[in-house]
Amino acid sequence: MDNTFRPERETDATQMIRNPVLDWLERDDGLGVLGFRIESARGLDREIDWHQHRRAQLICVEAGLLTTRTRHGTWSLPPGCAGWMPPGEPHTVDICGPLRGWGIIVSAAMAHDLPDEPCVVAISDLLQALSLRVTAWVPTAEPSLRQQHMIEVLLDEIRNAPRQRMHLPMPQDRRLLRIASQLIADPADGRSLEQWAQWAGLSPRTLTRHFRDETTLSFAQWRQQARLAEGLRRLSDGQSVSDIAHELGFSSPSAFVTVFRRHFGSPPGRYLARSGHPLNPSRGLASPAASG
């Protein structure tokens, strides 16, 4: 059976659920764990609106960029990372350009002791190998003994997978949420913490304390993470480092590269080359540091 999911500019979640394995997202019977491959040659025209599924999902990106929003915040999945979505969790999906990867769906019963909130996790070699093996399974009523053993190990790998700093948590306080939403809409907005506090009708001290309490990040850390998430999306979309640095409010291309390297572990050029999305040579790197 072909377990490959090919979203070709679909814009409605109900239209996307056509693959035989994806039909099981809304079922509790049969195999508790199933998998599928993802191949999108062009991505989506627009974000898929809020929806949810009965089963949990683990989506791994091998090339490209997938972004999703949840009630807890927003995260982007660059190559080499996987996003965990618990069962029944409302979320959106946006695929920016070509994308390749795989997905695992887990019944609510088997996901009961797995993460109860959306998160981004690191993929071990064992989890990768097991997941790819699962993508070839045909849905059946009961797992074989061998499949059951593999499912137990796979779930244990998900349970213990280290979480990655790709998540952009959103505050719940309406005043803080107003600030966060404005910064997502315009990441280059350079207003100081004091100016944002005045704009939202807060004292700087209250903004600082509540922002950390609700997001676990300082205001400065959150703003930088929001800019990096947007920068990663624009890099995958083919924009130059120079343009991105300017449009996101960094003092220079090298400043953007420095922050990007510190957060993602390598400069933009090397990071994208490893992910199968090299920087567009016609646009230029704008900085020797961008290529490492």
Phi and psi in degrees as a GROMACS rama.xvg file:
@    title "Ramachandran Plot"
@    xaxis  label "Phi"
@    yaxis  label "Psi"
@TYPE xy
-83.8027  109.127  ASP-2
-100.065  35.2387  ASN-3
-101.525  127.608  THR-4
-100.053  123.252  PHE-5
-123.055  84.3329  ARG-6
-74.2695  108.602  PRO-7
-108.706  87.5801  GLU-8
57.8025  29.1572  ARG-9
-71.157  145.892  GLU-10
-122.194  -0.296026  THR-11
-125.799  131.255  ASP-12
-60.3788  -36.6958  ALA-13
-67.3847  -30.8421  THR-14
-72.1855  -28.8003  GLN-15
-73.1884  -27.6538  MET-16
-82.5311  76.0278  ILE-17
-117.737  -25.1814  ARG-18
-64.7156  139.496  ASN-19
-54.9388  -38.1591  PRO-20
-69.8969  -39.7902  VAL-21
-64.5046  -24.7072  LEU-22
-58.1689  -28.3877  ASP-23
-76.5829  -6.87921  TRP-24
-58.0792  -28.4605  LEU-25
-104.867  16.9495  GLU-26
-125.386  148.992  ARG-27
-103.968  -13.5138  ASP-28
-87.3589  -179.727  ASP-29
73.3138  -163.093  GLY-30
-56.1845  135.336  LEU-31
-71.9018  -22.6114  GLY-32
-131.816  128.572  VAL-33
-136.944  162.265  LEU-34
-139.106  164.424  GLY-35
-153.283  157.66  PHE-36
-94.2422  154.1  ARG-37
-122.585  126.228  ILE-38
-136.969  111.319  GLU-39
-122.083  113.367  SER-40
-76.0112  -24.9789  ALA-41
-131.225  -12.5279  ARG-42
83.622  -161.873  GLY-43
-111.81  146.622  LEU-44
-66.3622  -38.2825  ASP-45
-152.473  165.652  ARG-46
-60.8087  138.462  GLU-47
-75.9835  128.022  ILE-48
-67.7242  175.826  ASP-49
-56.8368  132.899  TRP-50
-158.063  173.519  HIS-51
-150.303  166.199  GLN-52
-133.844  155.792  HIS-53
-69.478  -33.6796  ARG-54
-97.902  156.355  ARG-55
-76.7896  160.247  ALA-56
-133.219  144.129  GLN-57
-123.9  112.219  LEU-58
-111.451  122.879  ILE-59
-111.414  131.466  CYS-60
-98.4775  125.06  VAL-61
-96.3962  -32.8568  GLU-62
-153.246  136.905  ALA-63
107.493  -162.661  GLY-64
-147.163  128.998  LEU-65
-121.157  134.218  LEU-66
-123.088  138.508  THR-67
-136.676  147.589  THR-68
-112.934  141.451  ARG-69
-133.605  175.78  THR-70
-68.319  -16.7933  ARG-71
-90.1529  -15.1198  HIS-72
147.673  -163.778  GLY-73
-124.154  141.328  THR-74
-142.595  150.786  TRP-75
-111.081  141.008  SER-76
-108.133  99.3927  LEU-77
-82.8795  172.472  PRO-78
-56.931  140.933  PRO-79
91.8323  -2.32313  GLY-80
-120.564  159.826  CYS-81
-131.422  141.763  ALA-82
-103.144  133.065  GLY-83
-102.041  128.968  TRP-84
-124.363  112.521  MET-85
-63.6569  162.086  PRO-86
-64.8324  141.29  PRO-87
74.7534  9.84913  GLY-88
-87.5459  118.332  GLU-89
-64.3923  137.874  PRO-90
-159.79  165.049  HIS-91
-115.286  166.825  THR-92
-138.939  134.942  VAL-93
-136.797  127.818  ASP-94
-112.451  117.055  ILE-95
-97.5732  99.9739  CYS-96
78.5954  -169.73  GLY-97
-58.096  143.729  PRO-98
-146.649  140.94  LEU-99
-135.642  140.039  ARG-100
179.088  -158.97  GLY-101
-146.317  162.491  TRP-102
-138.299  148.881  GLY-103
-122.823  133.796  ILE-104
-115.156  136.913  ILE-105
-125.77  130.74  VAL-106
-61.0305  153.525  SER-107
-58.8414  -36.3801  ALA-108
-63.6574  -42.3307  ALA-109
-77.7869  -17.8407  MET-110
-93.3709  8.03869  ALA-111
-62.9331  -29.9058  HIS-112
-111.245  17.2211  ASP-113
-92.6948  171.677  LEU-114
-49.1283  134.744  PRO-115
-95.7792  3.80516  ASP-116
-132.085  152.459  GLU-117
-59.1156  143.606  PRO-118
-160.245  166.519  CYS-119
-108.863  130.118  VAL-120
-123.266  153.657  VAL-121
-79.2077  144.885  ALA-122
-103.509  117.228  ILE-123
-76.9413  162.741  SER-124
-59.9795  -37.5023  ASP-125
-68.2518  -43.7059  LEU-126
-63.8051  -38.8637  LEU-127
-62.065  -48.1786  GLN-128
-64.4767  -43.5158  ALA-129
-64.1132  -42.7518  LEU-130
-63.4788  -42.3629  SER-131
-65.0522  -34.018  LEU-132
-65.4554  -40.157  ARG-133
-66.2112  -30.3829  VAL-134
-63.1582  -15.6736  THR-135
-94.5847  -3.4932  ALA-136
-72.5323  145.952  TRP-137
-95.3175  132.198  VAL-138
-57.5105  128.056  PRO-139
-136.399  171.152  THR-140
-70.5348  -42.4722  ALA-141
-132.702  143.056  GLU-142
-75.9194  149.619  PRO-143
-71.9612  169.482  SER-144
-60.6617  -40.1926  LEU-145
-65.7992  -42.9802  ARG-146
-63.4861  -39.641  GLN-147
-61.6201  -41.9781  GLN-148
-62.9894  -41.8336  HIS-149
-65.997  -39.5896  MET-150
-61.845  -42.8489  ILE-151
-61.6198  -42.8382  GLU-152
-69.0615  -42.0288  VAL-153
-60.6886  -45.6424  LEU-154
-64.0084  -36.1348  LEU-155
-66.7617  -36.6771  ASP-156
-66.4865  -40.7085  GLU-157
-64.111  -42.7952  ILE-158
-59.7173  -35.774  ARG-159
-106.419  7.79775  ASN-160
-66.8846  133.265  ALA-161
-64.6533  140.588  PRO-162
-84.7258  144.457  ARG-163
-104.136  157.034  GLN-164
-88.6957  55.0078  ARG-165
-105.839  -7.9061  MET-166
-84.3888  135.454  HIS-167
-110.896  93.1909  LEU-168
-68.7292  142.503  PRO-169
-104.636  135.031  MET-170
-69.3976  158.164  PRO-171
-97.3373  -32.3461  GLN-172
-56.4684  130.224  ASP-173
-61.949  -31.0636  ARG-174
-72.5084  -41.9441  ARG-175
-69.3182  -37.9731  LEU-176
-63.1801  -35.0131  LEU-177
-62.8871  -42.909  ARG-178
-64.6899  -48.1379  ILE-179
-60.9981  -42.1078  ALA-180
-64.7501  -37.827  SER-181
-67.6559  -37.6298  GLN-182
-70.5051  -33.7125  LEU-183
-67.6344  -39.1433  ILE-184
-69.156  -32.1069  ALA-185
-140.331  79.884  ASP-186
-60.7385  -21.923  PRO-187
-82.074  -6.18337  ALA-188
-57.0892  115.933  ASP-189
-97.4079  16.1308  GLY-190
-58.8867  143.63  ARG-191
-75.1379  166.879  SER-192
-55.5287  -42.0487  LEU-193
-63.1427  -40.6538  GLU-194
-68.1085  -38.8857  GLN-195
-65.5424  -39.9767  TRP-196
-61.2247  -44.1192  ALA-197
-64.3415  -40.9224  GLN-198
-61.2945  -36.1576  TRP-199
-94.2791  -1.21356  ALA-200
76.906  36.1929  GLY-201
-124.586  162.018  LEU-202
-84.8238  150.544  SER-203
-54.9769  -37.6832  PRO-204
-66.0032  -42.1816  ARG-205
-65.3941  -43.328  THR-206
-58.7355  -46.6021  LEU-207
-60.993  -48.5099  THR-208
-66.8113  -49.1904  ARG-209
-69.184  -33.7677  HIS-210
-63.7979  -42.4418  PHE-211
-70.109  -39.1295  ARG-212
-61.5638  -37.445  ASP-213
-92.1976  -21.6217  GLU-214
-120.298  -10.1975  THR-215
69.5841  3.06392  THR-216
-118.499  150.292  LEU-217
-70.1961  164.365  SER-218
-59.2061  -43.0298  PHE-219
-64.3467  -41.654  ALA-220
-64.3623  -42.1031  GLN-221
-63.9141  -44.7206  TRP-222
-63.3134  -41.0198  ARG-223
-65.1628  -39.7742  GLN-224
-66.7181  -36.2273  GLN-225
-64.8106  -40.6215  ALA-226
-67.0161  -38.933  ARG-227
-66.4275  -40.3697  LEU-228
-60.903  -43.3718  ALA-229
-68.8876  -37.5363  GLU-230
-62.7412  -40.2448  GLY-231
-63.7911  -42.0533  LEU-232
-61.7009  -42.7243  ARG-233
-71.2513  -34.8318  ARG-234
-61.6555  -45.4323  LEU-235
-64.7852  -23.0955  SER-236
-87.0854  -2.18318  ASP-237
98.7087  5.7445  GLY-238
-74.8974  154.784  GLN-239
-80.5693  156.199  SER-240
-59.6153  -39.9343  VAL-241
-61.2933  -48.0872  SER-242
-63.2159  -42.6576  ASP-243
-63.8526  -45.5693  ILE-244
-57.9413  -44.1161  ALA-245
-66.548  -45.3518  HIS-246
-73.4554  -21.6907  GLU-247
-101.318  5.38919  LEU-248
86.7536  15.4429  GLY-249
-78.5597  151.006  PHE-250
-68.1374  -25.4136  SER-251
-164.923  163.626  SER-252
-57.8944  -39.2365  PRO-253
-66.8279  -31.7419  SER-254
-64.6826  -41.7495  ALA-255
-63.6348  -43.7323  PHE-256
-62.4124  -40.555  VAL-257
-62.3924  -46.5162  THR-258
-67.1411  -40.1187  VAL-259
-61.9985  -45.2004  PHE-260
-63.5437  -41.0723  ARG-261
-63.5463  -37.2952  ARG-262
-83.291  -43.3317  HIS-263
-100.804  -7.91604  PHE-264
92.7745  -7.18362  GLY-265
-158.2  157.973  SER-266
-69.2132  163.365  PRO-267
-54.2844  -45.2056  PRO-268
-60.3737  -47.3443  GLY-269
-69.359  -38.6504  ARG-270
-61.7649  -46.5642  TYR-271
-72.6768  -34.5054  LEU-272
-63.1589  -39.6565  ALA-273
-66.63  -29.1074  ARG-274
-88.6102  -4.12058  SER-275
89.7196  9.568  GLY-276
-126.447  71.0873  HIS-277
-62.8113  152.671  PRO-278
-60.0675  142.684  LEU-279
-67.0216  113.206  ASN-280
-62.8237  -26.0988  PRO-281
-71.2119  -19.6797  SER-282
-91.5437  -22.4932  ARG-283
84.1661  155.109  GLY-284
-84.1213  -19.975  LEU-285
72.3429  -20.6707  ALA-286
-154.504  133.429  SER-287
-57.3348  -30.3457  PRO-288
-67.1586  -20.9038  ALA-289
-64.8843  -28.148  ALA-290
-96.8028  -3.50415  SER-291
